[in-house]
Amino acid sequence: MEADKDAFYEKAAKGLAASATLYGVDSVVHVEDKDDIWFWQQLLAKYRAKRYKFLPATTNEQGNRTSGCTQCLKYKKFLSQKFFICIDSDLRYLQEEKLFAENGILQTYTYSWENHCAFASKLQRSFDECTHEQVNFDFIDFLQHYSQIVYQPFMLMLYQEREGLADFNRDKFKQCISLQYKRGDELNNGSQFLERLSVSLKDAMKDVMDNCNFDYEKESTFCATKGVWESNVYLFVRGHCLYNSLVSIGTKLCEGIGVDFEQNILKSALAFEQYDEISRIKTDIGKLNALKERHL
């Protein structure tokens, strides 16, 4: 059965690579969803200036039109310069899943593309430029405190996921950080929101850490090897949750001044080469050339 599935995706991958000629492009690129195209289009245009056709979904082995990371990865053994995939890392990077650009797989390194939109200094600069500093809010301070609050819970969640435990797994962590704007959250750099986040996490973690052999020093040392620190863990939490929280606060901040926080600020130009995670993508895009001799 597995052999039949592999044969299906090998044939499909060859067909998609061949379709580059029909589309009049250099490469066909499978992304997880249509929303991801905005992100990958910018990076590929900057670091591999070729013509691309982006596919947000393809047909699975049952004949259904399917999107998502799992569908993208079904092609991972059969990629080429003419057909490769771009995916969110989710927790795969931190769980050391073997995903390599040399094999035609580009990944975000942050949890998802939404985290890149939240890069603190870029976000603050865009906010100040678009609002002409009419509104007082320090996103750098907000995201610094956000990271300090979620750092230990995030490491506990990673440990629980790795050990197959469910007391504080990714779903429970997600529930804790899925917070939306409440009246007053826009004041004092989001201190009320941050307090709500802290309480949510502490309540969910109660007694868990002491009963699962969690080793803070060991986990923090491991996270550091992957570039995750107390100062930047906001780049690695579930991106959609952080993004939605920022949109909800930012929309309130921009109320009445004619600025669309999401489109004009969050989704302003990416901070190319300003931090490790986005620089790793640049390096990976350069490695796509290694696909030529292997597959074509």
Salt bridges, closest charged atoms under 4 A:
ASP6 OD2 - LYS77 NZ 2.72
GLU10 OE2 - LYS14 NZ 3.92
ASP26 OD2 - ARG51 NE 3.31
GLU61 OE2 - LYS5 NZ 3.92
GLU61 OE1 - LYS74 NZ 3.49
ASP90 OD2 - ARG92 NH1 2.86
GLU96 OE2 - LYS226 NZ 3.78
GLU97 OE1 - ARG92 NE 3.62
GLU102 OE2 - LYS287 NZ 3.85
GLU114 OE2 - HIS240 ND1 3.45
ASP141 OD1 - HIS145 ND1 3.46
GLU161 OE1 - ARG170 NE 3.21
ASP185 OD2 - ARG196 NH2 2.81
GLU219 OE2 - ARG162 NH2 2.53
GLU255 OE1 - LYS252 NZ 3.03
GLU273 OE1 - LYS282 NZ 3.51
